[in-house]
Amino acid sequence: MTIVRVGLLGCGDIGLRHAQAYGHLVSRQNAAVRLVAVHDVDPVRAHAVAGRYCRMTGSTVKIVDRAERLFSSSDIDAIDIALPTYLHREAATAALGRGKSVLVAKPLGLTLEDCDAILDAAASPQMIAVAENFRHAPGSKAIAHALGSGAIGYPIHMDLSISIPSKELSRNAPPWLADTGKAGDYLALELGVHEMDLQLAWLGPMALISASRSGTKNYDSGGHLAASISFAGGSSSVTRFNLRTEWTGDWQVRRFIRGPQGSITSRSWCGWHDGVLATPKRRLLSQAYIEGNISSIFRDREERECILEARSFGQAASNDPVGYGIVSCIWDFVVSISKGKRPLVSGVEGRAAVAASHAILAAAQSGKAMTPQ
Ligand SMILES: NC(=O)c1ccc[n+]([C@@H]2O[C@H](COP(=O)([O-])OP(=O)(O)OC[C@H]3O[C@@H](n4cnc5c(N)ncnc54)[C@H](O)[C@@H]3O)[C@@H](O)[C@H]2O)c1
């Protein structure tokens, strides 16, 4: 496999995690990818990320003073865009215009117009991958595997509830996230786009969405958003996001999918059932506990336990020290470039998830059922 050379644009929270994923792939798996250059308006962050990759791999990374230098470099094949959401369009269209493949942090764009501009700028659809790492998280892969193998029959209904302490978010969030003109609606887009992507992947295209909300549009105080979705294939779902004002230090996610032959239940903490489950005191649990926990989520009609084949999540969990499915997501991006194949989450799928998030918002605001555009 030829080595894919990546330039990283944005060295904040997600940029650093992506750099760690490249570092892990190179140092532990001798993978055919190299992080060759980085840029951030904040040079301290750019140095920190380049330094982290260097310590992991022993290779140096160029720090460039303008994004344009990444786009125009003949030593770079692909650009990893880990910028705040409102900057995705400008960066992705510029990179694609220079013939670079792109990995764009979710959500693909702030608006549908932004998504369409990004899709239009690509010479071929496989040049755009969305860093939708939830799809790569072992727990999500396990659910996809169970649905795909017909373990519960077709999915009749999915119930999802996510409960998050808003104080934890406001403590750790970057300032742009507080501005809905830069980040979009926190529950519907910033957080909700992950869940819309998963539901589109698991239950198919959406026909109609009704929604209601109360409280804030933002992450820093309490709020509630609920969406009821009818899918074109006949499934339905109810999604509830709850931003709790009290401090518990704990994210809680519960997914329940019912089919004619059984159901799938998954519960997790810290938002992602991906092998980095933690107790409220943030003590990391052992791999054995994690695998035991995930493998016990599949139950048949009599509530007897169905043990899922370990390969559907165990390998990914132990190979993803960055967590949240990020190493698998980055590797999928690299393979899509070197083999010229479609990434697991393409630009078209990224747009569909953004459209669903916007339909939830429009339905909540208008009180009318909406079809994603
Ligand atoms: N996949 C996930 O689970 C996940 C989690 C968090 C955030 N995200 C997404 O990742 C993206 C980045 O989020 P984040 O939390 O890393 O934000 P962040 O604020 O931590 O990082 C963004 C970085 O971009 C830099 N930057 C800002 N403007 C720039 C410019 N014009 N040119 C160059 N650098 C610039 C900032 O200095 C900062 O270092 C967002 O779209 C967000 O929605 C994804």
The ligand as an SDF file (V2000), in Angstrom:
LIG
                    3D

 44 48  0  0  0  0  0  0  0  0999 V2000
  -16.2930   13.3120   16.5980 N   0  0  0  0  0  0  0  0  0  0  0  0
  -16.4750   13.7870   17.7960 C   0  0  0  0  0  0  0  0  0  0  0  0
  -16.8160   13.0510   18.6900 O   0  0  0  0  0  0  0  0  0  0  0  0
  -16.2640   15.2620   18.0280 C   0  0  0  0  0  0  0  0  0  0  0  0
  -16.0890   15.7260   19.3410 C   0  0  0  0  0  0  0  0  0  0  0  0
  -15.8580   17.0900   19.5230 C   0  0  0  0  0  0  0  0  0  0  0  0
  -15.8400   17.9460   18.4490 C   0  0  0  0  0  0  0  0  0  0  0  0
  -16.0540   17.4550   17.1750 N   0  0  0  0  0  0  0  0  0  0  0  0
  -16.0550   18.3520   16.0090 C   0  0  0  0  0  0  0  0  0  0  0  0
  -14.7020   18.6550   15.6880 O   0  0  0  0  0  0  0  0  0  0  0  0
  -14.5970   20.0040   15.2420 C   0  0  0  0  0  0  0  0  0  0  0  0
  -13.5600   20.7050   16.1090 C   0  0  0  0  0  0  0  0  0  0  0  0
  -13.9960   20.6730   17.4570 O   0  0  0  0  0  0  0  0  0  0  0  0
  -12.9540   20.7800   18.6770 P   0  0  0  0  0  0  0  0  0  0  0  0
  -13.6980   20.3650   19.8930 O   0  0  0  0  0  0  0  0  0  0  0  0
  -11.6800   20.1190   18.3370 O   0  0  0  0  0  0  0  0  0  0  0  0
  -12.7340   22.3610   18.7230 O   0  0  0  0  0  0  0  0  0  0  0  0
  -11.4620   23.1280   19.3480 P   0  0  0  0  0  0  0  0  0  0  0  0
  -11.9010   24.5360   19.5300 O   0  0  0  0  0  0  0  0  0  0  0  0
  -10.9340   22.3750   20.5180 O   0  0  0  0  0  0  0  0  0  0  0  0
  -10.3780   23.0360   18.1870 O   0  0  0  0  0  0  0  0  0  0  0  0
  -10.4550   23.8040   17.0080 C   0  0  0  0  0  0  0  0  0  0  0  0
   -9.0600   24.2920   16.6600 C   0  0  0  0  0  0  0  0  0  0  0  0
   -9.1340   25.0370   15.4360 O   0  0  0  0  0  0  0  0  0  0  0  0
   -8.2740   26.1760   15.5730 C   0  0  0  0  0  0  0  0  0  0  0  0
   -8.7440   27.2010   14.6460 N   0  0  0  0  0  0  0  0  0  0  0  0
   -9.8100   28.0220   14.7680 C   0  0  0  0  0  0  0  0  0  0  0  0
   -9.9270   28.8040   13.6880 N   0  0  0  0  0  0  0  0  0  0  0  0
   -8.9170   28.4650   12.8470 C   0  0  0  0  0  0  0  0  0  0  0  0
   -8.4970   28.9040   11.5600 C   0  0  0  0  0  0  0  0  0  0  0  0
   -9.1810   29.8560   10.8980 N   0  0  0  0  0  0  0  0  0  0  0  0
   -7.4110   28.3420   11.0030 N   0  0  0  0  0  0  0  0  0  0  0  0
   -6.6960   27.3950   11.6680 C   0  0  0  0  0  0  0  0  0  0  0  0
   -7.0320   26.9380   12.8930 N   0  0  0  0  0  0  0  0  0  0  0  0
   -8.1400   27.4570   13.4690 C   0  0  0  0  0  0  0  0  0  0  0  0
   -8.3830   26.5820   17.0310 C   0  0  0  0  0  0  0  0  0  0  0  0
   -7.2630   27.3580   17.4350 O   0  0  0  0  0  0  0  0  0  0  0  0
   -8.4550   25.2120   17.7130 C   0  0  0  0  0  0  0  0  0  0  0  0
   -7.1690   24.7370   18.0850 O   0  0  0  0  0  0  0  0  0  0  0  0
  -16.0060   20.5940   15.3290 C   0  0  0  0  0  0  0  0  0  0  0  0
  -16.6330   20.5400   14.0700 O   0  0  0  0  0  0  0  0  0  0  0  0
  -16.7360   19.6760   16.2900 C   0  0  0  0  0  0  0  0  0  0  0  0
  -18.1270   19.5940   16.0420 O   0  0  0  0  0  0  0  0  0  0  0  0
  -16.2180   16.1390   16.9570 C   0  0  0  0  0  0  0  0  0  0  0  0
  1  2  1  0
  2  3  2  0
  2  4  1  0
  4  5  1  0
  4 44  2  0
  5  6  2  0
  6  7  1  0
  7  8  2  0
  8  9  1  0
  8 44  1  0
  9 10  1  0
  9 42  1  0
 10 11  1  0
 11 12  1  0
 11 40  1  0
 12 13  1  0
 13 14  1  0
 14 15  2  0
 14 16  1  0
 14 17  1  0
 17 18  1  0
 18 19  2  0
 18 20  1  0
 18 21  1  0
 21 22  1  0
 22 23  1  0
 23 24  1  0
 23 38  1  0
 24 25  1  0
 25 26  1  0
 25 36  1  0
 26 27  1  0
 26 35  1  0
 27 28  2  0
 28 29  1  0
 29 30  1  0
 29 35  2  0
 30 31  1  0
 30 32  2  0
 32 33  1  0
 33 34  2  0
 34 35  1  0
 36 37  1  0
 36 38  1  0
 38 39  1  0
 40 41  1  0
 40 42  1  0
 42 43  1  0
M  CHG  2   8   1  16  -1
M  END
$$$$
